[in-house]
Amino acid sequence: MAAAAARISGAPHIPVLLRPLLEAVAPVSGTWIDGTFGAGGYARGLLEAGANKVIGIDRDPMVFRMAADWAGQYGERLRLVQGTFSDMDGLAGEAVDGVVLDLGVSSMQLDQAERGFSFQKDGPLDMRMGDTGPTAADLVNNASESDLADILYHYGEERASRRIARAIVAARPFVTTLQLVQVIERSLPRQKPGQSHPATRSFQAIRIAVNDEFGQLAEGLEAAERALKPGGQLAVVSFHSLEDRIVKRFFQLRSGGDGQGSRYAPAREQVDPTFTQKTRKAVGPDDEELNQNPRARSAKLRVGIRTEAQAGPLDRSALGLPKLALEGTN
């Protein structure tokens, strides 16, 4: 599996945790969905490791244009589809042997100033992973102060959410990323050595809200359950605690490892487990990967194996979704 990871080292961005992911799901065969195609690193890794076919799904049309110079070498083994991974079962059109999801914003998107994801590069305040819908500028320029504060707190775990929201409302309208960064910086104490950038949490929160990332994640996990054959594997790489909590709770709930309730919470109806957990604990990067890619430091991998039980409805309230995401679900 290490050889498969090494063979794609020429890719513009090396996917995080590719080697441990390939080791965890080995032997790789059959048809896989790469639900967050991005720069194509996971798809290429799966194909090199033995997958017969990979269906690459992404909401960003730009990623397919960027893959045009290498995707053809795999012929019919690689099929690219624009859409969201929350619809993966319908987009795939067939039952599959594995699903890979790499959550959050890609390093490729962060590196493109014109996408507006980075607080370190000046660009239009966009942050959309696709090319439709309201932008980050629409959100910060039109949302109420209380709604902005809730977004910053629940999606970014920003303790100074009210102070930042008040400053945003007083300074708007915003057009560019650095305009917003300057207002956030003025709202917080000066950054100390070793601390994350003052705008990190706020930019994360706004990006998550713009792209409905938690709603998409809940729907995507359900879609993966529907798409997978018995014995198929679901591998999910997350990058912050909120995402990982949702993935962890999903596998606990769907593998019957959620317990029988307590005096504080009623016992849930018992259903046949739809997954077994292949990795009881999350797998993180080793020292070698951290030296090559510091962005991997917060990454966590979890893997589950699909059982023969029928896919069914999911209690989203038990997933650990932030309050705002739950309020936005039906």
N, C-alpha and C positions, 0 to 999 in steps of 0.2 A: 504493500500500500504506500510505503514511503516513496517507492519508485514512481508510482502514478502521480504523486504530489510533485515530485521533482521534475517530471517531464513537462509540466505546465508552468514551470518557473518563468517562462518568457511572457506570461500573461501580464497585462498592465498593472493589475492589482492582485496579489496573492490572497485567496480567500482565507479567512480566519478559521483555525481549527480544522483545516482540510484533512491533514494526516490522521489525527485522532478520529475524525468522523468516518473516513474510509476504513480505518481499522475496526471501528465499532460496528459497522454495517456489513463487513466482509462475511462471505464472498459476495461481491456485487454482480448481479445478473438481472435479466429481464428489463422491464420498462420502468423508468423513474421520472418523477416530476421534480424539476428545479423551480420552485415557486417564486423565487426571487432571483431571476437570472443575472441581473447586473452585468458585470464584466465577463460572466460566463465561466468563472473559475471552478465552481462546484460542478457544473455540467461537464466541463472538460475532464475534471478529475474522475467523475463517475464513468464517463465513456472510456477513459484510459484504464480504469480499474476493472472493466468487464461488462458494464451495462450494455444491453443490446440496443436500447434507445433511450434518449432523454427528451422530455418535453419541457422546454424552457419557457416560463411564463414571467412577464414583467409588465407593469403598468406604464413604464417609461418607454416610449417609442425610440428614443435616442439610443438605447442600449443595443437594439437590433441593427441599427445602422453601423454602430461601432464594431459589431461582431461580423460584419459582412466580409472582412478580409480573411477570416479563418474558419467561419462556420461551415463553408462548403466542403471542407476536407472530410467532414463526417457524413456527408451525403444524407440519406434518409434516416440515419441513426439520430440526427438532431432535428427536432421540429420546434420552431419558435412561434409563440403565440402572445399577442398583446392582450393584457387583461390583468385582473387582480387575483391573487392566490385564494381569495375567499370564494372564487368560482372555479377552482381548479378541477373539481370532478366533472363539471360540465364542459370546460375547455379541453380537458384531456380526451373525453369521449370514450374512455376505456378504463377498466380497472388496472391498477398499477402495482408494481412490486416495491416501490419506495417513494418517499417524498422527502425533500430537503428544503428547509426554510431558513434563511439568513435574515434576521429581523433588523429593523431600524434603517438608518440612512447608510448608503454605501460610501466607501472612501472615494470612489470615482465621482459620486455626486458632490461630496464635500470639496473635492479638488476643483470643481467647476464653479468659479465665482458667479457666473451668470445664473446659476440655479438658486442662489440665495440661501444655501444651507449653512454656510460657514460664517462664524463671527470674527474670523481672522482675515477674511477677504471682502472687499467692497463689491457689492453687486445689487441687482434688484431684489427687493424683499419678496421673494417668491415662495420657496420651500415646497412646492408641489412635486411629488414623486412622479406624477403623470403630467399631462398637458391640458387638463380640464379642471374646472372648479375654482372656488375662491382661493386667492393667494394669501400669504402671510400678511402682506400689506392690507388686504381687505379686512383681515381679522383684527389687527392691532389698530387700524384706523376707524373701525366701526363698532367693535364690541364695547359693551358697557364696562365701567371700571370694575364692578363686582364680578362680571363674567371673566374678565382678564385675570383678576386675582385668583379666581377659582381654577382657571386653566394652569396658571403658573404653579399653584400649590399642589393640585392633584396630579398633574402630568409631569411636572418638573421637580416636585418635592422642594420647592423654593420657599424657604421660611420668610423671606422678605417680600412675599408675593403682593401684599397690599401696598407696600411702599413703592414697589416697581410699577404696579398697575396705575397708581396715582400719578407717577411721573410720566408714564407713557401717555395717559390721557391729556395731561397738561402740555406735552410737547408735540403731539400729533398735528398734522399728518406726517407719516413716514413714507419714504420712497426707497431708500437703500438700507442694506444691512448695517453698515457702520453708523448710520444715524441712530438706529435703535441701540446698537452696542454702546454708544456714548451715553445715552440716557440711562441705560442699565448700570453702567460703570459709575455714574454720578450718584446713583441711588444706594450703592453698597460701599462698605469699607474698602480701602485700598488693598489690592491683591498682595498676599504675602508669598514669599518664595515657597515653591512646592504646592501651592494651592491651585485648583482648577480656575480657569478664566471666569470672571464674574458673570459673564453672559451664558455660560454653559447650560445651566439648568433652565433658564428662560427660553433659549433657542430650542432646546430639546422639547419643552412643553408646547411651544407654538407649533413646531414641526409636527408633533404627534396630533395636535388638534386639527391642523390643516389637512392632514392625510387620514384622519380617523384610524390611527394605527391600532389602537386597542380593540375597536370594533372589528377591524379587518382581521386581527389576530384571532379573536374568538371565532369568527366565521371561518377563518382559514383552517383552524384546528378541526372544526366540525367537517369541513369539506375534505380534509385529508382522511378523516375517519371513513367518510363515504367512498373515497376514491381507492383506498387500499384493499388489496386482496388479503385473505387470511394468510398470515405469515409475513405480510409486507411490513416495512419499517418506516417509521417517521422520525426524522432527525431534525432537531431545531437548535439553532445557534442564536442566543440572545446576548444583549450587550448592556443592559442595566437591570436593576433589581425588580422594577415593575414588570417588565417583560418576562423575566425568569420566573417571577412568582406566578404569573398566569399559566405559563407552560408547565411548571411544576405541579400546580393544582389540577390542571387538565389531566395529566398523567395519573395523579393520585385518584381523582374522581373516576376516571375511566378504567382504572385497573383494580378498583375495589379496595384501594388502600386508604380510604378516607376516614375510616373509623365508623363507629356506630352512634355518633352524637354525644352530647353531654347535657348537664343540667342547664347550660346556657344556650345550646343549639339542639333542636330536635333531630332525631335520627332520620337519615334520608332513606327513601325507598330503595331497596336492594335491586340492582339490575345486573345482568350478566356482563362481566368485564369485557370491554371492547379492545383493551390493550393490556399487555404485560410490560413492565418497565425493564428495559435492558440495562439502563444505567441508573441505579438507585440514587446515586449522587451525581451532581453535575460535573462534567469534565471541563477543566480549564486548560489554558496554554502552558506548555513547559518552558523552561529557560531558553531553549534554542529558538522557539517561536517568538518569545518576548524580545529577544535580541534582534531578530529580523523585522519584527513588526510590533512596535510599542502600542499600537492601537488595539492589539489583541488582549491587553491586560485585564479587561473586564468581561471578556467573552466567556460564555458557558454553553456547553453542549448537553442536551438530553435526548435520549433515544427510547422509543417504545416500539413494540411488536404487535401488530394487529391480530386479534383473535378471530374466531369464526362468528362471534356474536353480532347480531344485527345492529347497525348504526341507529342511534336514536337521538331524541332532543337532549340538549345540554342545559343544565341550570346555570345560567351565566352569573347569578348572584353568588355562587359558590366558587367562582374562578379567581376571586381576588382582584377583579377589575376595579380601577379607580372609580370613585363615586360618579364623576361626570360621564364616564363611558357607560356605566350602568343606566344612567338616566337617558342616554341616547339610544338604548336598545329597545326593541319592541317587546 
